[in-house]
Amino acid sequence: MNIESQNQIISGFKHLELLANQVVEGFISGMHKSPFHGFSAEFAEHKVYNSGESTKHIDWKLFAKTDRLYTKRYEEETNLRCHLIVDNSSSMHYPKLKNEQPFYENKIGFSVLASAVLMNLLKKQRDAVGLSVYSDSYEYYAPEKGSDRHHRMLLSKLEELLTVQKQAKPTDTITFLHQIAEKMHRRSMIILFTDMFQNENQEALFNALQHLKHNKHKVVLFHVIDEKTELNFDFDNAPRKFIDLESGEIIPLFADTIKLEYEKKVTSYFKDLAMTCAQNRIKYVPVNVGADFEKILTTYLVEKQLFG
């Protein structure tokens, strides 16, 4: 689904659950054009057959339609445990939205809707989902469950994150990733939404990410950015004051004077992140706020198949 049609769908609803459902339904309806062709036929009722499994529950009628093997699923079956982690520090509430601007065009809004979209997909597949939220404190934790009541509770918490923060909240990613890792006792897929803006030692940060991988967890890092300003530094050359949302520090400057050096350093930082994640077998995916959610959903589906 292209971004224009997706924006039209999203702009027609305000409730987070409805938004998420519309995005997922649009994605599923377009899956016939993707490598997941046939998977949407009876999306919540089937799973891909893995070599070595019993052939007892293979759906041969679906095989005739799709030329791929799927097994029937049952109401009580939970294939996956997924834990979503959302960075709610002040830098995630950038950029400041204008009155008519959709909430998902800043980093926290995008992360909230992306999380709700993944939760909707997990619910359709009868998988269990949990949620952690952190900033300068461990703000929220809910373990992985699959009930409707639990799902609604998590959606309510996500909606709370859309409120504008009145006080600066720095990021303490390292401390809270370690704490979250200690809570994860059963093998799960762990999905982290963060802008990776922190002053901590990079080695210590990746030690914390590596900690999440204990007990053979699968870790996916969605690096959330406002590509226009944070990657391309696309500002006019009028004198501006740049404010650190977490420390309050103000730096007055002309954007053109540092644009080339800024872009060089940011590009290098992204490459280092991608390389270090690859070395640690962490799936690293940069995502641009306001962009369509196909990248999020496709990454999830591919990683779920690899997770097995």
Secondary structure per residue as TSV (DSSP state, phi and psi in degrees):
chain	resnum	aa	ss	phi	psi
A	1	M	-	360.0	129.0
A	2	N	-	-77.7	164.6
A	3	I	H	-66.9	-33.0
A	4	E	H	-63.9	-49.4
A	5	S	H	-66.7	-34.1
A	6	Q	H	-66.5	-41.9
A	7	N	H	-62.1	-37.1
A	8	Q	H	-63.5	-42.0
A	9	I	H	-63.7	-49.3
A	10	I	H	-64.3	-39.1
A	11	S	H	-67.4	-16.6
A	12	G	T	-83.7	-5.9
A	13	F	-	-133.9	154.2
A	14	K	-	-117.7	-26.6
A	15	H	S	-75.6	132.5
A	16	L	H	-58.8	-42.2
A	17	E	H	-64.5	-40.0
A	18	L	H	-66.4	-40.9
A	19	L	H	-59.1	-49.0
A	20	A	H	-61.5	-42.2
A	21	N	H	-64.0	-40.6
A	22	Q	H	-64.2	-40.6
A	23	V	H	-63.6	-45.5
A	24	V	H	-66.4	-44.7
A	25	E	H	-62.2	-39.3
A	26	G	H	-64.3	-39.0
A	27	F	H	-65.3	-45.9
A	28	I	H	-62.7	-41.3
A	29	S	H	-64.9	-23.2
A	30	G	T	-95.5	3.3
A	31	M	G	-68.8	-19.3
A	32	H	G	-64.2	-16.6
A	33	K	G	-94.4	2.6
A	34	S	S	-115.2	176.4
A	35	P	T	-63.1	-9.9
A	36	F	T	-96.8	23.3
A	37	H	T	-50.3	128.4
A	38	G	T	95.4	-22.0
A	39	F	T	-69.5	-23.9
A	40	S	T	-84.6	-5.9
A	41	A	T	-56.1	-48.9
A	42	E	T	-138.6	67.4
A	43	F	G	-54.3	-45.8
A	44	A	G	-84.2	-8.9
A	45	E	G	-104.5	-3.3
A	46	H	E	-136.0	158.0
A	47	K	E	-134.7	157.1
A	48	V	E	-66.1	135.4
A	49	Y	-	-74.7	131.0
A	50	N	-	-104.3	136.4
A	51	S	T	-54.1	132.2
A	52	G	T	102.7	-18.6
A	53	E	S	-73.9	160.8
A	54	S	-	-62.0	140.6
A	55	T	S	-88.3	4.5
A	56	K	T	-57.7	-38.5
A	57	H	T	-106.6	16.3
A	58	I	B	-64.0	135.3
A	59	D	-	-91.6	98.9
A	60	W	H	-72.6	-27.1
A	61	K	H	-66.6	-41.7
A	62	L	H	-68.4	-34.0
A	63	F	H	-61.0	-40.0
A	64	A	H	-64.3	-32.2
A	65	K	H	-80.2	-36.8
A	66	T	H	-113.0	-15.4
A	67	D	S	63.0	26.0
A	68	R	S	-134.4	149.8
A	69	L	-	-90.7	126.7
A	70	Y	E	-130.3	147.3
A	71	T	E	-109.8	149.1
A	72	K	E	-72.5	145.3
A	73	R	-	-108.9	163.3
A	74	Y	-	-127.2	157.2
A	75	E	T	-52.5	-40.1
A	76	E	T	-85.5	-3.4
A	77	E	-	-81.5	130.0
A	78	T	-	-120.8	114.8
A	79	N	-	-85.6	-28.2
A	80	L	-	-141.6	144.2
A	81	R	E	-112.5	126.3
A	82	C	E	-127.0	131.9
A	83	H	E	-117.8	120.3
A	84	L	E	-93.7	136.0
A	85	I	E	-123.7	127.3
A	86	V	E	-121.0	124.4
A	87	D	E	-77.3	117.9
A	88	N	-	-111.9	26.9
A	89	S	S	-70.1	167.7
A	90	S	G	-62.0	-33.2
A	91	S	G	-64.8	-21.6
A	92	M	G	-75.6	-12.4
A	93	H	G	-93.3	24.1
A	94	Y	-	-108.1	148.5
A	95	P	S	-78.9	161.3
A	96	K	-	-67.0	128.6
A	97	L	-	-86.6	143.4
A	98	K	-	-82.1	167.5
A	99	N	T	-55.7	-41.8
A	100	E	T	-92.2	1.6
A	101	Q	S	-82.9	134.6
A	102	P	-	-60.3	145.1
A	103	F	G	-63.9	-23.9
A	104	Y	G	-84.5	9.6
A	105	E	G	-96.8	10.9
A	106	N	S	-119.1	173.7
A	107	K	H	-69.1	-41.3
A	108	I	H	-70.7	-38.8
A	109	G	H	-63.4	-43.4
A	110	F	H	-62.3	-43.7
A	111	S	H	-64.8	-39.0
A	112	V	H	-63.9	-48.9
A	113	L	H	-67.3	-39.7
A	114	A	H	-61.7	-39.8
A	115	S	H	-64.3	-43.4
A	116	A	H	-64.3	-36.7
A	117	V	H	-63.7	-46.3
A	118	L	H	-64.0	-39.5
A	119	M	H	-61.4	-39.9
A	120	N	H	-62.2	-43.4
A	121	L	H	-66.1	-42.5
A	122	L	H	-61.3	-40.2
A	123	K	H	-63.6	-43.2
A	124	K	H	-60.6	-32.6
A	125	Q	T	-95.5	7.6
A	126	R	T	58.3	39.2
A	127	D	-	-99.9	160.3
A	128	A	E	-92.9	142.4
A	129	V	E	-134.5	142.1
A	130	G	E	-126.5	172.1
A	131	L	E	-146.0	136.1
A	132	S	E	-126.5	142.4
A	133	V	E	-130.0	132.2
A	134	Y	E	-140.0	160.0
A	135	S	S	-150.7	-104.3
A	136	D	S	-92.7	2.0
A	137	S	S	-146.9	165.5
A	138	Y	E	-85.7	94.2
A	139	E	E	-74.5	-31.1
A	140	Y	E	-159.8	142.1
A	141	Y	E	-144.6	132.1
A	142	A	E	-138.0	128.2
A	143	P	E	-70.3	171.2
A	144	E	E	-76.0	122.5
A	145	K	E	-142.6	167.0
A	146	G	-	-120.7	6.5
A	147	S	-	-76.8	158.3
A	148	D	H	-63.0	-39.6
A	149	R	H	-62.0	-43.2
A	150	H	H	-63.9	-42.3
A	151	H	H	-59.8	-45.4
A	152	R	H	-65.4	-36.9
A	153	M	H	-63.4	-42.1
A	154	L	H	-67.7	-40.0
A	155	L	H	-61.4	-40.2
A	156	S	H	-62.4	-40.7
A	157	K	H	-66.0	-41.7
A	158	L	H	-61.7	-40.7
A	159	E	H	-61.8	-34.2
A	160	E	H	-61.1	-30.8
A	161	L	T	-70.4	-14.3
A	162	L	T	-78.6	-11.6
A	163	T	S	-69.9	144.9
A	164	V	-	-72.5	131.7
A	165	Q	-	-76.8	138.8
A	166	K	S	-98.5	-12.3
A	167	Q	S	-129.6	151.5
A	168	A	-	-70.5	131.1
A	169	K	-	-123.1	106.8
A	170	P	-	-71.3	171.3
A	171	T	-	-99.8	128.4
A	172	D	-	-121.1	61.6
A	173	T	H	-58.4	-45.0
A	174	I	H	-60.7	-50.7
A	175	T	H	-56.7	-46.8
A	176	F	H	-82.5	-26.7
A	177	L	H	-64.5	-39.7
A	178	H	H	-62.5	-42.0
A	179	Q	H	-66.2	-40.6
A	180	I	H	-63.8	-42.4
A	181	A	H	-58.8	-37.5
A	182	E	H	-66.8	-23.9
A	183	K	H	-84.4	-15.2
A	184	M	-	-91.6	93.3
A	185	H	-	-95.0	-26.3
A	186	R	S	-107.4	142.0
A	187	R	-	-54.4	126.6
A	188	S	-	-144.5	163.5
A	189	M	E	-92.3	127.7
A	190	I	E	-112.8	123.9
A	191	I	E	-119.6	122.5
A	192	L	E	-114.1	128.0
A	193	F	E	-108.9	115.6
A	194	T	E	-156.0	155.9
A	195	D	-	-92.2	0.7
A	196	M	-	59.3	27.5
A	197	F	-	-94.9	100.6
A	198	Q	-	-153.6	156.4
A	199	N	-	-94.5	1.7
A	200	E	S	-69.5	161.6
A	201	N	-	-58.7	128.0
A	202	Q	H	-63.2	-35.4
A	203	E	H	-63.3	-42.1
A	204	A	H	-65.4	-36.8
A	205	L	H	-63.1	-45.0
A	206	F	H	-74.8	-23.3
A	207	N	H	-63.9	-39.0
A	208	A	H	-66.7	-42.8
A	209	L	H	-63.2	-39.1
A	210	Q	H	-64.3	-35.7
A	211	H	H	-59.0	-35.5
A	212	L	H	-62.6	-22.5
A	213	K	T	-85.4	-1.0
A	214	H	G	-64.1	157.4
A	215	N	G	61.9	25.9
A	216	K	G	63.1	32.2
A	217	H	-	-67.6	152.5
A	218	K	E	-97.9	129.2
A	219	V	E	-116.2	127.7
A	220	V	E	-119.8	123.7
A	221	L	E	-107.7	110.4
A	222	F	E	-92.0	110.4
A	223	H	E	-88.1	103.5
A	224	V	E	-90.0	123.8
A	225	I	E	-138.9	155.6
A	226	D	-	-93.5	96.1
A	227	E	I	-56.8	-38.7
A	228	K	I	-60.2	-47.4
A	229	T	I	-100.5	-34.4
A	230	E	I	-87.1	-24.6
A	231	L	I	-102.5	-49.5
A	232	N	S	-92.5	-8.0
A	233	F	-	48.4	51.5
A	234	D	-	-86.6	84.3
A	235	F	-	-126.5	152.9
A	236	D	-	-74.1	175.7
A	237	N	S	-96.5	25.2
A	238	A	S	-72.2	151.0
A	239	P	E	-62.0	132.3
A	240	R	E	-133.7	157.6
A	241	K	E	-109.7	118.5
A	242	F	E	-96.3	125.5
A	243	I	E	-114.1	127.6
A	244	D	-	-74.5	114.0
A	245	L	T	-66.8	-21.0
A	246	E	T	-95.6	-32.0
A	247	S	T	-105.9	-19.5
A	248	G	-	83.1	-1.0
A	249	E	-	-62.6	137.1
A	250	I	E	-115.3	131.1
A	251	I	E	-125.4	110.8
A	252	P	E	-82.1	133.9
A	253	L	E	-167.2	167.1
A	254	F	E	-93.3	125.8
A	255	A	H	-56.7	-39.6
A	256	D	H	-61.9	-26.6
A	257	T	H	-70.2	-22.9
A	258	I	H	-122.4	-0.3
A	259	K	H	-53.2	-51.2
A	260	L	H	-64.0	-44.9
A	261	E	H	-66.4	-39.5
A	262	Y	H	-60.9	-51.3
A	263	E	H	-61.1	-37.2
A	264	K	H	-62.6	-45.5
A	265	K	H	-70.1	-39.9
A	266	V	H	-65.7	-43.5
A	267	T	H	-60.0	-42.4
A	268	S	H	-63.5	-41.1
A	269	Y	H	-62.5	-44.5
A	270	F	H	-62.2	-41.8
A	271	K	H	-63.6	-41.3
A	272	D	H	-63.9	-40.9
A	273	L	H	-60.9	-48.3
A	274	A	H	-61.2	-42.3
A	275	M	H	-66.7	-44.2
A	276	T	H	-66.9	-39.3
A	277	C	H	-61.8	-43.3
A	278	A	H	-61.4	-41.9
A	279	Q	H	-62.7	-31.8
A	280	N	T	-96.3	8.7
A	281	R	T	57.2	41.8
A	282	I	-	-108.5	129.0
A	283	K	E	-75.0	117.3
A	284	Y	E	-107.4	122.6
A	285	V	E	-135.1	105.2
A	286	P	E	-72.1	135.2
A	287	V	E	-132.4	140.2
A	288	N	E	-97.2	131.3
A	289	V	T	-59.2	143.5
A	290	G	T	81.0	-10.9
A	291	A	S	-74.5	169.5
A	292	D	-	-70.1	167.0
A	293	F	S	-100.3	7.4
A	294	E	H	-60.7	-37.5
A	295	K	H	-62.4	-40.3
A	296	I	H	-63.1	-50.7
A	297	L	H	-69.0	-41.5
A	298	T	H	-64.0	-42.9
A	299	T	H	-58.2	-45.9
A	300	Y	H	-59.4	-48.5
A	301	L	H	-63.0	-41.9
A	302	V	H	-65.0	-45.5
A	303	E	H	-67.5	-33.0
A	304	K	H	-64.2	-42.1
A	305	Q	H	-63.5	-39.9
A	306	L	H	-70.5	-30.5
A	307	F	H	-66.7	-41.4
A	308	G	-	50.9	360.0
